């Protein structure tokens, strides 16, 4: 049990109600909440002085702080975490939100990438936040691979899968590559790929290269490594992350500090930095997860929150994720069922294609 959960269990009813009212008001308005406002909302008749004492106790516990000299309080990151874990009431998906998602994603035409792009756009519009969609890897067996030189510093690798799927990706070839080295690289890989997926080829490639080092020259070996890195390395993971609705994060904020935090977030989204962290989210079980502020390793510098859920294929294997990123005062009770429903919808659409 976390420290925040222990504190929540030990709070009396009055403290719990004061804390809940402050957090709910903050999530709704973004403004500090004062004792006089709370006395009017409390279920029992108490004085403003009594409420102030409770607020001071909650601040001492690290659940609230005072952003200004005034007596108003807002929840800390620890307070938000405790609220989300112990007091958040998640309702059913709003019928209007469901209709908007269904209407946008109802057509199952086009490729998976296009469909997931529409998912991201729809999710962004419905939540008024930035959406993140991690697309699935294509794990069918490979039938054929080919390298095509386009310029001295640019080449194309073509993958043909056994299910008919074809992928074309640009990459930077090693210096000094020649048509013959490209053919050798392709021949080497084609001898390995029969009946194997790309991940399997990647795992055995290094050992095969070492065992047959005398059979292929250095440039061909570098071509093999460069070509496969397009899919199984950093470049592939970056290409798998679709971000939509970044402008929604600006909102109506006018404070220079807040704008700078948003710029930081934009930079993170543009570079898709630490994408491995997002990939890990898809491997940690079912259900919606909420990351608040610095808990969110992807965008911790921007002080944002991430609500994310994995989606599965027909074999119940987690293959990707969808999420929404926004300010820490997100309407979590509304966003959670939206993300959960979208993840289920994506899983169904992908399963229907298989």
TACOR-V418000 format. One record per residue. N is the residue number from 0. SS is DSSP state (~ for helix, > for strand, _ for the rest). Layout:
BEGIN
((N & SS) (N & SS))
END
This chain:
BEGIN
((0 & _) (1 & _) (2 & ~) (3 & ~) (4 & ~) (5 & ~) (6 & ~) (7 & ~) (8 & ~) (9 & ~) (10 & _) (11 & _) (12 & ~) (13 & ~) (14 & ~) (15 & ~) (16 & ~) (17 & ~) (18 & ~) (19 & ~) (20 & ~) (21 & ~) (22 & ~) (23 & ~) (24 & ~) (25 & ~) (26 & ~) (27 & ~) (28 & ~) (29 & _) (30 & _) (31 & _) (32 & >) (33 & _) (34 & ~) (35 & ~) (36 & ~) (37 & ~) (38 & ~) (39 & ~) (40 & ~) (41 & _) (42 & _) (43 & _) (44 & _) (45 & _) (46 & _) (47 & ~) (48 & ~) (49 & ~) (50 & ~) (51 & ~) (52 & ~) (53 & ~) (54 & ~) (55 & ~) (56 & ~) (57 & ~) (58 & ~) (59 & ~) (60 & _) (61 & _) (62 & _) (63 & >) (64 & >) (65 & _) (66 & _) (67 & _) (68 & _) (69 & _) (70 & _) (71 & _) (72 & >) (73 & >) (74 & >) (75 & _) (76 & ~) (77 & ~) (78 & ~) (79 & ~) (80 & ~) (81 & ~) (82 & ~) (83 & ~) (84 & ~) (85 & ~) (86 & _) (87 & _) (88 & _) (89 & _) (90 & _) (91 & _) (92 & _) (93 & _) (94 & ~) (95 & ~) (96 & ~) (97 & ~) (98 & ~) (99 & ~) (100 & ~) (101 & ~) (102 & ~) (103 & ~) (104 & ~) (105 & _) (106 & _) (107 & _) (108 & _) (109 & _) (110 & _) (111 & ~) (112 & ~) (113 & ~) (114 & ~) (115 & ~) (116 & ~) (117 & ~) (118 & ~) (119 & ~) (120 & ~) (121 & ~) (122 & ~) (123 & ~) (124 & ~) (125 & ~) (126 & ~) (127 & _) (128 & _) (129 & >) (130 & >) (131 & >) (132 & >) (133 & >) (134 & _) (135 & _) (136 & _) (137 & _) (138 & _) (139 & _) (140 & _) (141 & >) (142 & >) (143 & >) (144 & >) (145 & >) (146 & >) (147 & >) (148 & >) (149 & >) (150 & >) (151 & _) (152 & _) (153 & >) (154 & >) (155 & >) (156 & >) (157 & >) (158 & >) (159 & >) (160 & >) (161 & _) (162 & _) (163 & _) (164 & _) (165 & >) (166 & >) (167 & >) (168 & >) (169 & >) (170 & >) (171 & _) (172 & _) (173 & _) (174 & _) (175 & _) (176 & _) (177 & _) (178 & ~) (179 & ~) (180 & ~) (181 & ~) (182 & ~) (183 & ~) (184 & ~) (185 & ~) (186 & ~) (187 & ~) (188 & ~) (189 & ~) (190 & ~) (191 & ~) (192 & ~) (193 & _) (194 & _) (195 & _) (196 & _) (197 & ~) (198 & ~) (199 & ~) (200 & ~) (201 & ~) (202 & ~) (203 & ~) (204 & ~) (205 & ~) (206 & ~) (207 & ~) (208 & ~) (209 & ~) (210 & ~) (211 & _) (212 & _) (213 & _) (214 & _) (215 & _) (216 & _) (217 & ~) (218 & ~) (219 & ~) (220 & ~) (221 & ~) (222 & ~) (223 & ~) (224 & ~) (225 & ~) (226 & ~) (227 & ~) (228 & ~) (229 & ~) (230 & ~) (231 & ~) (232 & _) (233 & ~) (234 & ~) (235 & ~) (236 & ~) (237 & ~) (238 & ~) (239 & _) (240 & >) (241 & >) (242 & >) (243 & >) (244 & _) (245 & ~) (246 & ~) (247 & ~) (248 & ~) (249 & _) (250 & _) (251 & _) (252 & _) (253 & _) (254 & _) (255 & ~) (256 & ~) (257 & ~) (258 & ~) (259 & ~) (260 & ~) (261 & ~) (262 & ~) (263 & ~) (264 & ~) (265 & ~) (266 & ~) (267 & ~) (268 & ~) (269 & ~) (270 & ~) (271 & _) (272 & _) (273 & _) (274 & ~) (275 & ~) (276 & ~) (277 & ~) (278 & ~) (279 & ~) (280 & ~) (281 & _) (282 & _) (283 & _) (284 & _) (285 & _) (286 & _) (287 & >) (288 & >) (289 & >) (290 & >) (291 & >) (292 & ~) (293 & ~) (294 & ~) (295 & _) (296 & _) (297 & _) (298 & _) (299 & ~) (300 & ~) (301 & ~) (302 & _) (303 & >) (304 & >) (305 & >) (306 & >) (307 & >) (308 & >) (309 & >) (310 & >) (311 & >) (312 & _) (313 & _) (314 & _) (315 & _) (316 & _) (317 & >) (318 & >) (319 & >) (320 & >) (321 & >) (322 & >) (323 & >) (324 & >) (325 & >) (326 & >) (327 & _) (328 & _) (329 & _) (330 & _) (331 & ~) (332 & ~) (333 & ~) (334 & ~) (335 & ~) (336 & ~) (337 & ~) (338 & ~) (339 & ~) (340 & ~) (341 & ~) (342 & ~) (343 & ~) (344 & ~) (345 & ~) (346 & ~) (347 & ~) (348 & ~) (349 & ~) (350 & ~) (351 & ~) (352 & ~) (353 & _))
END
